[in-house]
Amino acid sequence: MTRVVIAPDKFKGSLTAVEVTEAIAHGVRDALPDAEISACPVADGGEGTLEVLENAGGSMVRLSVRGPLDEPVEARYVLLDGTAYVESARACGIEFVTPSREVALAAHTWGVGELLNDALARGARRLVLTVGGTASTDGGAGMLAALGAAVLDASSAPVGLGGGSLAQVARVDLGPVRERLGSVPVAVATDVTNPLLGANGAAAVFGPQKGADPEDVQALDEALAHWAKALVRAGTPDVSDLSGAGAGGGVAAGAIAAFGATVESGFDLIAALTGVDEALTGADLVITGEGSLDEQSLSGKAPAGIAARAGRTGIPLLVLAGRIQLDADALASLGVVGSSALIDHAPSLDHARAHAAELLRERAAVLVQDWLRTK
């Protein structure tokens, strides 16, 4: 009997990772009716992570929080085996705003703190914070303020929210945050390695995506440097140059400094929960994929993580994607023995998105049949 592991990420704007897995499984059954299938949808800590965790047995908690520009947003997080998995973008994601200078300077992470607060109130014994896709560049200041931190200017007045206000910070009191957190451990899940400051930092790399012009980028970088120094004066480690601290507009820096958070690979963390490693033992074939397979996919994204695991055990790997922007050499370096892009089998991108499930089923069957012929 052929054992097949199906472990894709989401197809953004089209299907969740769970839905992608189901569609591919139908295709595998079409080609191999007697196959033993292990369904292991995965995520890298970004959008779609919560749905994967819910599928793994977690409970989705929904609540209204303060959004990145103060408007209420309907946010959510997952509780699973005593751990709260909080996706910062559910509270302050770029999806809630239209990028602009105002967004770049004023967007904040207060809602993230509200989610953490709610999780603590429900008895979470561990917190995992995923930090991609935020609209904010506030170094986590809003998150800490929502948890009780006093973020004050030279007159001991509260500083306004948003990265643009960080230059006014004179003093930070983290006592209430530490009291609220107690002994609950915190992990930051990210595969981004950007530091908080500098040419590869939160403002320079991610600020323009949020609407920052070159002057705004410089101002935000200087404000984040000021914030990092204020945190050090409050008794935290200096996170200015720490790898990964710039993730999520610096919300990772705030969590690492104030919570003593550890940094973990988002993909590795989620993969451990979905049983991928166990499923790969004795598998004959692995199928992975995501909406767009490109250069970014090689840096900590789910398909690269699956490819690395398959490669270590010599299991053939098939890849399905909405579109594939890697050349044959790059695919071969991942150990890919067969691949298919949905856009190559659809009259338009819109058609591919609208009919992704059907196309995935068709292309999965073809790839498996081709692989069987080469065995």
N, C-alpha and C positions, 0 to 999 in steps of 0.2 A: 504493500500500500504506500502511495506517495504522500509524504507529510509536507504540507505547505503552510508557511507562516505569512500572514498578511499584516503588514505594519506600516501603513501610510499616515501622513499628516493630513490636515484639512486641504481642501481646494478653496482658497479664500474667495468669498463672494458667490460660492456655488454650493459646496457640500462640506459638512463637518467631517472630521476624521472617521467618526463612527459610520457615517453614511458612505464614505469612500470605501471603507473596509467591506461593508455589506455588498456594495456594487461589484467590487472585485471578486468577492467570494462567489457571487452568482456566475461570473465569467469562468472562474476556476472550475466550478461544478459543471458548467457546460462542456468544458474540455476534458475534465477528469471527474466523472460522476462519483467515483469511489475514493476521492482524495480525503485525507484527514486534514482538516483546516483548523489552524490556530489563529483566531482573530485578535490582533493586538494593536488597535489604533494608538498612535503616539502623538506627542506634541513636544515643543521645545521651550515651553514656558510662556509663549506668546498667545495671541488670539486662538481660541479653540481649546486651550488647555483645560478649562473647567469642564467642558463637555466630555472630554476624554476621562477626566477624573470621576465625573458622575457615572459614566459607563462602567468604570472600575468598581462601583459600589458606593461612591460618595453621595452625600446629601447636599443639594443646592440650597443655599440660603439667599433670599432676595430682600433687599431693602433700598429705600430711597436715601441718597446721600447728596452732599454738596458737590456739584460738578466743577470742572476746571475753571469756569468763569462764573461760579456761584449759582447757576441755575440748577435745580434738582435733577438728578439723573437716577434711573432705576439700575442699581448695581447688584452684583451677586458675588458669592464666593462658595467654596465647597468645603464641607467637613468630612473627613475620612479618617477613621481610626484615631480620633483625638487630635488630628492635625488639621488646622485651617489653612487652605490654599487660597491666597488672596491675590488676584490678578489686578495690579494697579490700574491697568487700562480700563477695567470695568468701571472705575470711579472717575478717572481723569484722562481718558483716552483721546487721541487725536481725532477719533471718529465723531466726537461730540462738538467739534468746532470747525470753523473754516480758517486755515492758517493765515495769520496776519501778524503785523507788528504787535498789536494788542495781545494776541494769544501768546506770542513768544515771551513777552514781558510780564503778563498778568496771570497766565494759567498757573494753577496750584494743585497741591496734592492733599488738601484737607479731607476730601472724601475717602482717600486711602486710609487715613487715620481712623475715620468712622468705621470702616470695614474691620480694621484690626480691633477696634474697641468692642464692636459687636461680637467678634469671634472670642475675645477674652471673656466677655460677659456670659457667653454660652459654654464656658469651661474648656476652651481649647488648651491643650497641653503643649502644643508646638505651633509655630507660625511659619508658613513658607510664603514669601512675597515674590511674585514674578513681576518684572519691572519694565517690560518692553511696551512700545506703542503709546507712550504718554504724550499729552499736549504740553506738559509742564517742563520748566527748567528751573525748578526752585530748590534743588538740592535736598528735597524731602522736608523742607521747613514747614510746609502746610500740614503734612502728615504728623509731624512731631507736635505742632501746635494743637491739632485736634485731639491728641493723646494727653494734653495738659501742659506741654512745655511753654515756658514764657520766653517769647522771642521779642526782645525789647530794644528800643533805640536809646540814644544818649540821654534822653529825658525820662527814661523808664516807661515810655508809652509803647504799647504793642505795635510792632512793625506790620505794615500791610502785607497781604498775601501776594505771591508771585515772585519769580526770579528777579524782576527789576527792582524789587524792594530790598533785596538782601544786602545791598551796599549800605543800608541804614542801620544794620544790626550792630548793636554795641555789646549786648549781653544775652546769654542764653541760660535758662535754668531748666535742666533736664530732670530734676528731682521727681516731679510728678510722673514723668514718663517711666522712670525706673521703678517707682512705686507701683504704678499700674501694671507694668510688665511682670514684676516679680522675678521668679526663676524660670519663666517660660522661654525656651530657646527659640531663636529666629534664624531662618536661612533665607538668603536672597538667591533666587533662581535666575540665572542669566548665562548666556553664552557670549555676551558682548564683553570685550576686554578693554574698552575705552576707559582712560582715567577720568577724573573729574575735570581737570583743567588742561589748558594748552591746545595745541594744534589738532590733537586727536581727542579732545575732551568733549564734555556734554554739550557745551554751547557751540563750539566750532563744527562738530560733526552733525549734531541733531537739531541745532537751533534753526538753520535755514529751512528744514522740513516743516517747522512750526511757524514760519513767517518772518524770522529774524533777518534783517539786512546786515551787511558787514559791521556797521556801527553798533547794532544791537548785539551781535555776537561778541564783540569786544567788551561791551558793557556787561553782558551776562557773565562772561568769563571772569571779569574783574569782581563782579558781585559774588560769584561762587567762591572765588579765592578768599574774599572777605568773610563769607559764611564759614568756610573751612577753618579759618583762624579763630572765629568766634566759638566754634565747636571745641577746638583745642583748649581755649580758655575755660570752657565749661567742663573740662576734664576728660575729653574723648581722645582717642588716637587721631593722628593726622592722616586723613584719607585722601589728600590732594592728588597723590601720584599712584594710588592703589589701583591695580588692574581691575576693571569692572565697576569701579565706583561711579563712573559717568553714566551708567545704564539708567534708562528711564528719566533722563534729564537730571541725573544726580540723586534721584530718590534712593538708589542703592547706597550712595555715600552717606545719606542721613541714617539709613538703617544700620549700616556697618558701624558708624561712629556712635550713635545713641543706643542701639540695641545690642551691640557686640555681635551683630549678625555674621554668620559664616557665608561664604559665596560658594554656590554649587552650580554645576552644569544643569541648566533647565532640562535638556533632553535626557541626561542620565537619570535625573531625579524622577521624571515622569515614566521613563522606560522601566525603571525598577518596580513601579507600582502596577504597570500593565502586564508584567510577566513576560516581557520579550526574551530575556536571557534564558529563562526556563524553556520557553517554547522553541527556541533555536536548537536546543539539544536534540540531536538526531533528526533534524529537519532535512528534507531533500531540496527545498526551494524556498526562497524568500521573495516577497513582492512588496515594494515600497513606492512612495511617490509623494508629490505635493502639487499645488497649483502651478507654480513656476519653478522649474529646476534650472538654476543659474549659478553664477559664481558665488552668490551669498549662501547657496545651499551647501557649499563646501566648508563653511565656517560655523560649525556647531548646530546646523539645522538637522531636523529629524532624518532625512534621507541619508545624509553623510554618517550619522550615528548608526543607523541600521546597516549601511554598507560596511562600516568598520567592524561591526559585530559579525556580519556574515563572512567578511574576509578572513577574520581570525580563525574561523572554523571551516573555511573552504566551501561554503554553501553558495550555489549559483544565485545571482540576484537579478530580478527583473524590475524595471522602473516604468511607472505610468505617471504622466504629468499633463497638466493642461497645455503647457508648452515647454519645450526643452531648448535651453540656450547654451548648453555645453556641447563641445565638439566630441568626436568619437574618442579621441585620446583621453579627454577628461572623464568620459563615461567609463572607459576601460580602466582608468586608474582607480575608480570606485569599485571595480569588480563586476560591472554591469555586463550581463551576457545577452540582454534583450531590452529594448526600450520602445515606448510609443508615446507620442504627443497627441492629445485629443484634437488640437487645432489643425493637425494635418489630415484629419478625417471628418472635418466639419466645414460647411460653407462660410462660416464666419465665427468670430470670437463669441458673439452673443449666442449663437446657436450652440456652440460648445459648452458654454456655461449653463444654458437652459436645459440641455440634454446630457449633462455630464454623467449621470448615473448610467444611462443607456450606453453611452460611448465607452465608459469604463468597463462595463460588462463585456461589450464586444471586443475591445482591444485586449482585455485580460485573457479572454478565451484564445485569441489569435496568438498572443505571446506564449502562452502555456503550450499550445499546439506546436509552435515553432521550436520551443525548448525541448519538447518530447522527441521531435524528429532528430535533434542533434545529440541526444543522450547516447 
